[in-house]
Structures are given as C-alpha cells and as structure tokens.
C-alpha cells in the first residue's frame, strides 16, 4: 500500500514516537535530566573523539548525569565504521542496567546510537531509549534508519520505527563548538532532505512537504548569515530548527531512499572519505536540474522557487532548473564550492560511483547520472 500520492493528492501521515524537542541556549543543562525515561535510568554516551578530547561538551554531559552515567564510548569515526559500532554494543551489553543512550555529535554518533539500539534488540530483545544532542545540521536525529560503513567501505543501514530518538536537544551552546565549515556543509545536507522530499513519491503533503518548503526558505536565509557571524546563537537555533523541519516530519510511512542526491552521497561518501555535507554541496544543485526534466518532479521542485527567493514563471521545468541554479549559487556564496578532483577521486572511479548510485550498469538513467558525475570533476 502506498500511503501518499500526488496524483490524486491523497495520503496518510504516521508520526514517529519522538516525545520531546528542546531548543535554545543551555537546553542541555536545563532539560537533559528531565528527558530521561526514569529516575533510575543508567545512561551510556556515544560520541566522537574530537568532541570528547577537544571540547568540554562530553565532560559537561557526564557531570550532569552524575551517578546515572554508566560509561562513554568516544571513538565513533566519520561514516560510522562497523568495527566501532560492534565494540560499543559489546561494552553496553556488559551492563544490563543501561536503558538509555545519549548521542552527542553529528550523523555518525547519532546513527551509531540507533544501530546500537538495533543490535541490542537483536541480542537481548529490548530497544534502548535514545536522547540525542546534535552538533551538526545533518538531521540524522529525525529518522528511523541508521547508516554505517561495512568493512569493505560501502555504506549500509538498518531501520525500524523504534530507532527514532525519543528526545532531541538542540543547544546552540553545543553548536558553537562545531567547526564553521562542518556546520555550513551539513546545512546543505538538510537542504538536500528538504529538496528531495518534495518529489519523493511517498512523502506526505502535510506536514512533510509543507515543512520542507519552510525549512528550505530558512536555510537559504540563515546559512549566509551564519557564514558572516558564526557565533550568532539565534541564527544557529534557526538553522537547527530548519534541519528538523527538513526531515523531522518524515513520518514512518515513507518507502525507499530519499533520492538521487542522497544515493550519490552514499556512493561518494564513505568509499572516498568525503563528508556527507560536502557530497550534498557537490551533487544537490545538479540533481535538481536533472530532475527538472521530469514533469512530476519539476512540478514539486518549482513550488520551492518563491521560498528560495525566485519568482515563478509558470513553466515548471524552467522554475525547477532555476531552483537548482540557486542551490549551486548558495554553495558558492558560503564558500563551499569544490570538486571530486579536490578529494582525489580519479575519473576511473566514475563507472563505480554511477553503478553504486543507480544500481545499474547501463541504460538511460545510468547515462544521465554518468554525465552528472563527470561534471563534478
């Protein structure tokens, strides 16, 4: 059964189990303890080494938890390698009293926490309560899937509605510790979600697409403001809420992956050590221009035009193409224009990238995507 369609416009939105979303300066100090599921909760922290060793954030959370703190795994690397995922799972299973995970960081710690909960359920039959403190705009906190990297370097995932975090705490004080380039690039990951959900065949009109329009508008307004003033906590909070708007109303009924830009992101990301925010900077504008050639997708993308500062012409293909160009221009405005060559991806890798993204070895889609990827060098 398809729960949402555009022709005819109909659908069913099935919300996930998110219980709380706190936002604003010092939200962690104010609300972490009250977000725990029980007074007796035992909490394990999942984070990366940079946050643990180069910022005070992890120690701050450990101090807040006090006796509730059962341990910290601080070795989550980019793209969530499976070795660290398994190591962290084993550590948590040694303490049967642990009922809650607190993930601190970007997509890799958040996805790892979700995958740990999945693994724990597979082994002992229970999912863990999950509170997440995001420090990027990747919006991994909004989904019920958990991506991680297999030993061969290829990204894979697990998914279940129970993997959605139960509480999200957007704290601008924590975001101040994020390197500005990382913060900006993950903003394009959020924009990627907002754009690709617009033409996803099973995304709901309300609230998903309506929130994507708002999220894209706020990202276009606030990413340049952040570039100019990366310490402005109101702008930071606006961007955090935009990231949530881009994906937080997905619901549990969307079927399949988000779209070609995401598929290219997975094909380029972990195999070539390119951060996912950067893959979105590379691919999104070009993918939108490609999708503008498809009437149904163009009609949805064209709705974005006034939300990103463009006037509608009435021609969906032209308007959707202009949206793609506006995204490429925004990448340049915030200083994130790059190429595959800068990331040492040889042109001999092109057929491998295209096959991974399209799951095809030939055909019209393969040819179109190959031409797109060629333009990224």
C-alpha positions in Angstrom: 0.0 0.0 0.0 1.3 3.5 -0.9 0.3 5.9 1.9 0.8 9.1 0.0 0.5 10.1 -3.7 0.4 13.3 -5.7 -2.0 12.1 -8.4 -4.5 12.1 -6.9 -3.4 14.2 -3.9 -4.0 11.8 -1.0 -2.1 10.3 1.8 -1.7 9.2 5.4 0.9 10.6 7.7 2.1 8.3 10.5 4.1 10.2 13.1 7.0 8.6 14.9 7.5 8.3 18.7 9.5 11.4 19.3 8.4 12.7 22.8 10.4 15.9 23.3 12.2 18.5 21.2 14.0 21.1 23.3 15.8 24.1 21.7 17.7 27.1 22.7 20.9 28.1 24.6 21.7 25.9 27.6 18.9 23.4 26.7 21.2 20.5 27.8 21.8 22.0 31.2 18.1 22.7 31.7 16.4 19.6 30.2 18.7 16.6 29.9 17.8 15.0 33.3 14.1 15.6 32.9 14.3 13.9 29.5 15.5 10.6 30.9 12.8 7.9 30.9 13.1 7.0 34.6 14.7 8.4 37.7 16.7 5.2 38.0 18.0 5.4 34.3 21.5 4.3 33.6 23.0 6.2 30.6 25.7 5.4 28.1 27.1 8.2 26.0 28.0 7.7 22.3 30.3 10.4 20.7 33.4 11.0 18.7 36.9 11.6 19.8 37.1 15.2 18.7 34.1 16.2 20.8 35.4 14.2 23.7 39.0 15.5 23.7 38.9 18.9 22.0 35.7 20.4 23.6 34.3 20.4 27.1 30.9 19.1 25.9 31.2 15.4 26.8 32.6 16.0 30.2 29.8 18.6 30.8 27.1 15.9 30.0 28.9 13.3 32.1 28.9 15.8 35.0 25.2 16.5 34.6 24.4 12.8 34.6 26.5 12.1 37.7 25.7 8.7 39.1 23.4 7.9 36.2 26.4 7.9 33.9 27.3 4.2 33.1 30.1 4.9 30.5 31.2 6.7 27.4 32.2 5.4 24.0 34.2 8.2 22.3 35.6 6.6 19.2 32.9 7.0 16.6 34.5 7.9 13.3 33.2 9.5 10.2 30.6 7.4 8.3 30.2 5.1 11.4 32.5 2.2 10.7 31.1 -1.2 11.8 34.1 -2.1 14.0 33.3 0.8 16.4 29.6 0.0 16.3 30.3 -3.6 17.4 32.8 -2.5 20.0 30.3 -0.1 21.6 27.5 -2.6 21.5 29.6 -5.1 23.4 30.6 -2.5 26.0 26.9 -1.6 26.6 25.7 -5.2 26.9 28.2 -5.8 29.8 25.9 -3.6 32.0 22.3 -4.9 31.9 21.1 -1.8 33.8 21.8 0.6 30.8 18.5 1.6 29.4 19.4 5.0 27.7 21.8 6.2 25.1 22.8 9.8 24.8 24.4 10.6 21.4 26.4 13.8 21.1 27.6 14.9 17.7 26.7 14.7 14.0 25.3 11.9 11.9 27.9 9.3 12.7 27.4 9.2 16.6 23.6 9.6 16.2 23.4 6.8 13.6 25.7 4.6 15.6 23.5 5.0 18.7 20.5 4.0 16.6 22.3 1.0 15.3 23.5 0.0 18.8 19.8 0.0 19.9 19.0 -2.2 16.9 21.9 -4.6 17.8 20.9 -4.7 21.5 17.4 -5.6 20.5 18.6 -8.3 18.2 20.7 -9.8 21.0 18.6 -9.3 24.2 15.2 -8.3 22.9 15.0 -4.7 24.1 15.5 -1.3 22.3 17.2 1.5 24.2 15.8 4.9 25.0 17.7 7.5 22.9 18.3 11.1 23.7 20.3 13.0 21.1 22.3 16.2 21.3 23.1 17.1 17.6 26.1 19.3 16.9 25.6 19.5 13.1 22.7 20.0 10.7 22.7 16.5 9.2 19.3 15.7 10.7 20.2 12.1 11.5 18.1 12.6 14.6 14.9 12.7 12.5 14.9 9.2 11.0 14.3 5.6 11.9 17.3 4.3 9.8 20.9 4.0 10.9 23.7 4.2 8.3 27.1 2.6 9.0 30.1 1.5 6.9 30.9 -2.1 6.3 34.4 -3.5 6.3 34.6 -3.1 2.5 34.0 0.7 2.9 30.4 0.6 1.5 27.6 2.2 3.4 24.7 0.2 4.5 21.9 0.6 7.0 19.3 -0.9 9.3 15.9 0.6 10.0 12.9 0.2 12.4 10.4 2.7 13.8 11.8 2.0 17.3 15.1 3.6 16.3 13.8 7.1 16.1 15.3 9.1 19.0 12.8 9.7 21.9 14.2 13.2 22.7 16.2 15.8 20.8 18.0 18.7 22.4 19.2 21.4 20.1 21.6 23.5 22.2 23.2 26.5 20.5 26.0 26.4 23.1 27.0 22.9 21.9 26.8 24.0 18.2 29.3 26.8 19.0 32.0 24.1 19.3 31.3 22.8 15.7 33.8 24.0 13.1 32.0 26.5 10.8 32.8 24.7 7.6 31.3 21.5 9.0 28.3 23.3 10.3 27.7 25.0 6.9 28.2 21.9 4.8 25.8 19.9 6.9 23.3 22.7 6.3 23.4 21.6 2.7 22.6 18.1 3.9 19.5 19.5 5.5 18.7 21.3 2.2 19.2 18.0 0.4 16.5 16.4 2.6 14.1 19.3 2.0 14.5 19.3 -1.7 14.4 15.5 -2.3 11.3 15.0 -0.1 9.4 17.4 -2.3 9.4 14.9 -5.2 9.6 11.7 -3.2 6.7 9.5 -4.4 5.5 8.6 -0.9 6.1 11.8 1.1 3.0 13.4 2.6 1.8 16.8 1.6 1.2 17.7 5.3 3.2 18.1 7.2 6.3 16.8 5.3 6.3 18.8 2.1 4.9 21.9 3.7 7.6 21.9 6.4 10.3 21.2 3.7 9.2 24.5 1.9 9.7 26.4 5.2 12.9 24.6 6.0 14.5 25.4 2.6 13.5 29.1 3.0 15.1 29.4 6.4 18.2 27.6 5.2 18.6 30.0 2.3 18.2 32.9 4.6 20.3 31.8 7.6 23.3 29.9 6.0 24.7 33.2 4.6 24.0 34.9 8.0 25.9 32.1 9.8 28.8 32.5 7.3 29.0 36.1 8.3 28.5 35.6 12.0 29.1 32.0 13.2 28.6 33.0 16.9 25.1 34.3 16.5 23.1 31.8 18.6 19.7 32.9 17.2 20.9 32.1 13.7 22.3 28.8 15.0 19.0 27.9 16.6 17.1 28.9 13.5 19.3 26.5 11.5 18.8 23.7 13.9 15.1 24.0 13.6 15.4 24.2 9.9 17.3 20.9 9.9 14.5 19.4 11.9 11.9 20.8 9.5 13.7 19.3 6.6 13.3 15.7 7.8 11.5 15.6 11.2 8.1 15.3 9.7 9.0 12.3 7.5 6.7 10.0 9.5 7.2 6.3 9.4 5.4 5.7 6.1 8.0 6.9 3.5 9.1 4.0 1.5 12.6 3.7 -0.1 15.6 6.0 -0.1 15.2 9.8 -0.3 16.5 10.4 -3.8 19.4 10.5 -6.3 21.4 13.2 -4.4 21.3 11.0 -1.3 22.2 7.9 -3.3 25.2 9.7 -4.9 26.1 10.9 -1.4 26.4 7.3 -0.2 28.3 6.3 -3.3 30.8 9.2 -2.8 30.9 9.5 1.0 32.4 6.6 2.9 34.2 5.0 -0.1 36.2 8.2 -0.7 36.2 9.8 2.8 34.1 12.7 1.7 31.8 14.2 4.4 28.1 13.9 3.6 27.6 17.6 3.9 30.2 18.1 1.2 28.6 15.4 -1.0 25.4 17.4 -0.9 27.2 20.6 -1.9 28.6 18.7 -4.8 25.5 16.9 -6.0 22.3 18.6 -5.0 22.0 21.5 -7.4 22.9 19.3 -10.3 20.5 16.6 -9.3 17.7 19.2 -9.0 18.4 20.4 -12.5 18.3 16.8 -13.8 15.0 16.1 -12.0 13.7 19.3 -13.6 13.5 17.4 -16.8 10.8 15.1 -15.3 7.3 16.8 -15.3 6.1 15.4 -12.0 9.3 16.2 -10.1 9.6 19.6 -11.8 6.1 20.5 -10.6 7.1 19.8 -7.0 10.5 21.5 -7.2 9.0 24.5 -8.8 7.0 25.1 -5.7 10.3 25.9 -4.0 11.0 28.9 -6.2 9.4 31.6 -4.1 10.8 30.0 -0.9 14.4 30.4 -2.2 13.9 34.0 -3.5 12.8 33.3 -7.0 9.7 34.4 -8.9 7.6 31.8 -10.5 7.3 31.9 -14.3 4.6 29.4 -14.7 6.9 27.0 -16.5 7.7 24.2 -14.1 10.8 23.0 -15.9 12.3 26.5 -16.0 11.4 27.2 -12.4 12.8 23.9 -11.2 16.0 24.4 -13.1 16.3 27.9 -11.6 16.0 26.3 -8.1 18.9 24.0 -9.0 21.0 27.0 -10.1 20.0 28.9 -6.9 21.4 26.0 -4.8 24.7 26.0 -6.7 24.9 29.7 -6.2 24.3 29.3 -2.5 27.1 26.8 -2.3 29.4 29.4 -3.8 28.1 32.2 -1.5 29.1 30.3 1.6 32.4 29.2 0.2 31.8 25.5 -0.2 32.2 25.0 -4.0 34.5 22.0 -4.6 35.1 19.1 -6.9 35.8 15.4 -6.9 39.3 16.1 -8.0 39.9 18.1 -4.8 39.0 14.9 -2.9 41.4 12.8 -5.0 38.7 10.8 -6.7 40.1 9.6 -10.0 37.9 9.7 -13.1 38.4 6.0 -13.4 36.0 5.7 -10.5 33.2 7.2 -12.4 31.5 3.9 -13.5 31.8 2.6 -10.0 30.2 5.7 -8.5 27.4 5.6 -11.0 26.7 1.9 -10.5 26.6 2.3 -6.8 24.2 5.3 -7.0 21.8 3.9 -9.7 22.3 0.1 -9.1 22.5 -0.2 -12.9 25.3 -0.9 -15.3 23.8 0.7 -18.4 20.6 2.4 -19.6 19.2 5.9 -19.8 19.4 6.6 -16.1 22.9 5.4 -15.9 23.9 7.6 -18.8 22.3 10.7 -17.3 23.9 10.2 -13.9 27.3 9.4 -15.5 27.1 12.8 -17.3 26.2 14.5 -14.0 29.1 12.8 -12.1 31.5 13.8 -14.9 30.6 17.4 -14.3 31.7 17.1 -10.6 35.4 16.8 -11.5 
